[in-house]
């Protein structure tokens, strides 16, 4: 299990109630389950539609082990014109 820094942006930040936090998790799936359990249904709903960057690289596979001391950015969909 690795400890990673989670940084929330926009609506994910509002739902989590914090800008960032350190969390221990094995992979992205474990991390997201932990975050939803910790912060509740508003964040769980946001996490369902977010994109994730791990150390600046888009990360889609939720089963690959997270690197130790990684930074995970939680990015909700952005509106634009």
N, C-alpha and C positions, 0 to 999 in steps of 0.2 A: 504494500500500500504506500502510495506517495502522498506527500503534502504538496498541494498546488495552491497558487494564488488565483482566486476567482474575481474578475472585474466585471461589474454589471454596467450596462449602458441603457440610457433612455428609459422606456417602460419597464425593462427588467430591473433597473435600479430602483424605480419607484415600488415595484412589487416586492423586492427583497428588503427594502428599507435600509440598505447599506450600499456603499459604492464598491466595496471590495471586502474580501475575507479570505482567510486561509482554511482549507478543508483537506482532509485525508480521504483519498479514494483510489481505487484500483484502476478504473477506466471511466470513460465519459458517462456510460450508463449508470454506474454506481454513483458518480458525482451528482448527476441530475436527480436521481432518486433521493439522495441525501439532502440536496438543496430544497427539493419540493417538500420533503418531510419537515425540514427545519423552518421554512418560511411560509408554508401553507398554500392554499389553493390558488391565490392570485399569482404567485410565482410559478406554480405548477402549470397553470394555463399559459403563462408567458413562455416558459421553457419549451412547451410543445411546438411553438412556431419560431423559435430562435435559431440563429446560426451560431457556430462556435469556432473560435480560433484558438489553437494551442500553440503557444510561442509564435504567433503571427501566421500560422498555416491553417487553412480551413480544415476542420476535422469532422468527418461524418460518421465514421465507424465507431459505434459506441462500445465495442468490445476490445479494442486495442488498448493495451496498458498505457497509462499516462506517464510521461517522463517525470522523473523526480524534479521537484522545484519548478515545474512548468507554470506558465501563466495562461489561464483559460479566460478568454473574453466571451461574454454572453451578449450577443447582438440581436435585438429584436428586429423585425422587418422595419425598414425605414420608408416613410412616405416622401414623395418628392414630386416635382412637377416638371 
